[in-house]
Amino acid sequence: MFAERRQSPRARFNRAGHIHHDLTGLRRCTIVDLSNGGARLCADDDLPPEFTLSIRSDDGERRKACRVVWRLEHEYGVRFLE
């Protein structure tokens, strides 16, 4: 079993998100879960090491600068850089 290393707990989110990157353009993803410090994403295409994630919720849209910290097939763990 893996030890929990997150600094803040994640909550299920399961909503569409958008990945913005200067070289690869705009891509769609699913934001599976979300915390104050990062998120778990699912995407069909490979993600760049750093990008901006658009998160849309009932409170509106916000953007977060992200860095990929792990990858498992089409799932990605990202840490927010802000």
N, C-alpha and C positions, 0 to 999 in steps of 0.2 A: 504494500500500500504506500502511496506517495504522501509525504508530509505537506500540509497546507502551508504555503509560503506567501500568500496574498496579505497585504497590509490592511485591506478593507474588503468586506464580504461582497460577493457578487449577487445580483438579483436577476432572475429570468426577465428577458426583455422581448426577444423574438419579433423584431421589426426590421423592415428594410432600411438599409443605410447606403450611403454613397461614399466612395473612396476617390479623392481628388489627388492627382499627382501631375507635375509639369510634363514629364516625359511620356507617361502612359495614358493620360487623360482621365476621364470619368469612368468608374466601374461600379457596378451594383454589388452589394453583399447583404448578408443577413446578420444582424447583431443579435447573437444568441443570448448572451448575458452581459451585464454591465455593472461596474463599480465606480467609486470615485477615482480610482487609479488606473483603470484599464477596462478591457472588454475581450470577449471571445467572439470571433467572427467566422462566418462560413462564406467562402467565395469560390466560384468555379475557376477563376484565373489566378495565377501566381500574383502575390502582392509585392510591391516594392518594399524595401527595408523601412522606409519612413514615408508617411503620407498624411493627408488631412482627412478625417472621417466626419461626415455629416450625420448627425443624430437627430431624428425627428421624433418628437413625443407630443403628448397632449399640451405641453407647455410651450411648444414651438420648436424651432430648429436651432441647434448649436453645432459648432465645429470644434474638433479637438485634433491637435497635432499628435501623431502616434508613431511608435516604433514597434516593429514585430519582435517579440521576445521568444516565441516558440511557434512551431508549425507541425501539424500532423495531418497529412493528406490535404484536404480542403478546409481544415480548421486552423485558425490562427489566434494566438494570444497576443494582444497588444497592450503596451503601457502608454498612458497619456504623458506627453512631455511637458504639459503646462501645470 
